[in-house]
Amino acid sequence: MTLPTLPGLLVLAAVGCLALGLVCFAAAGVLLLRHVLRGGRAVARVRALHRKASHGTTCVYCAHGQRVGYDTSWPCDTIRALDGEVPA
């Protein structure tokens, strides 16, 4: 068996590095996608809790634990924050 020459070793090293880089890139993409999907489900759960009451203009979740002087109008501060607004 003959040993590869220096150019051959460099080509093998380059191919190995490229393959390893692609594997790492794919793994990072999978982890990022998993994180995004998990975050989307969490936002959906929060939106399901903070929904407009069918009988008025209040937030069902905020009105349930109503405190004196607490604004329970729809959309509530939580929904406005999820929509990108800065609650007052």
C-alpha positions as CSV (number, residue, x, y, z in Angstrom):
1,M,0.0,0.0,0.0
2,T,1.4,3.4,-0.9
3,L,1.0,6.4,1.2
4,P,-0.9,9.4,-0.2
5,T,1.2,12.4,-1.2
6,L,0.9,15.8,0.5
7,P,-1.6,17.1,-2.1
8,G,-3.7,14.0,-1.7
9,L,-3.7,14.4,2.1
10,L,-4.7,18.0,1.7
11,V,-7.7,17.0,-0.5
12,L,-8.7,14.3,2.0
13,A,-8.5,16.8,4.8
14,A,-10.5,19.4,2.9
15,V,-13.2,16.9,2.1
16,G,-13.4,15.7,5.7
17,C,-13.6,19.3,7.0
18,L,-16.4,20.1,4.4
19,A,-18.3,17.0,5.4
20,L,-18.0,17.8,9.1
21,G,-19.1,21.4,8.5
22,L,-22.2,20.3,6.6
23,V,-23.1,17.9,9.4
24,C,-22.7,20.6,12.0
25,F,-24.7,23.1,9.9
26,A,-27.5,20.6,9.5
27,A,-27.6,19.8,13.2
28,A,-27.7,23.5,14.0
29,G,-30.6,23.9,11.6
30,V,-32.5,21.1,13.2
31,L,-32.0,22.6,16.7
32,L,-33.1,26.0,15.5
33,L,-36.2,24.7,13.8
34,R,-37.1,22.7,17.0
35,H,-36.6,25.9,19.1
36,V,-38.8,27.9,16.7
37,L,-41.6,25.3,16.7
38,R,-41.5,25.0,20.4
39,G,-41.8,28.8,20.8
40,G,-44.7,28.9,18.3
41,R,-46.6,26.4,20.3
42,A,-46.0,28.4,23.5
43,V,-47.4,31.5,21.9
44,A,-50.4,29.6,20.7
45,R,-51.1,28.4,24.3
46,V,-50.9,31.9,25.6
47,R,-53.2,33.2,22.9
48,A,-55.7,30.4,23.7
49,L,-55.8,31.7,27.3
50,H,-55.9,35.4,26.5
51,R,-58.9,35.4,24.2
52,K,-61.8,37.8,23.7
53,A,-64.9,36.9,25.7
54,S,-67.8,35.9,23.5
55,H,-70.2,38.1,25.5
56,G,-68.3,41.3,25.7
57,T,-65.1,43.1,25.1
58,T,-62.9,41.7,27.8
59,C,-60.0,39.2,27.9
60,V,-61.3,35.9,29.4
61,Y,-58.1,35.1,31.2
62,C,-57.5,38.6,32.6
63,A,-61.1,39.0,33.7
64,H,-61.1,35.7,35.5
65,G,-58.5,36.8,38.0
66,Q,-59.9,40.4,38.0
67,R,-58.3,42.8,40.5
68,V,-59.7,46.2,41.4
69,G,-58.4,48.7,39.0
70,Y,-57.0,46.1,36.6
71,D,-57.8,46.7,32.9
72,T,-59.3,43.6,31.4
73,S,-60.3,45.1,28.1
74,W,-59.6,43.3,24.8
75,P,-56.9,43.1,23.5
76,C,-55.2,42.8,26.9
77,D,-51.5,43.8,27.5
78,T,-50.4,40.2,26.9
79,I,-51.9,40.0,23.4
80,R,-50.6,43.5,22.6
81,A,-47.1,42.5,23.7
82,L,-47.3,39.3,21.5
83,D,-48.4,41.5,18.6
84,G,-45.4,43.6,19.0
85,E,-47.0,46.6,20.7
86,V,-45.5,48.1,23.9
87,P,-48.2,47.9,26.6
88,A,-48.8,51.2,28.3
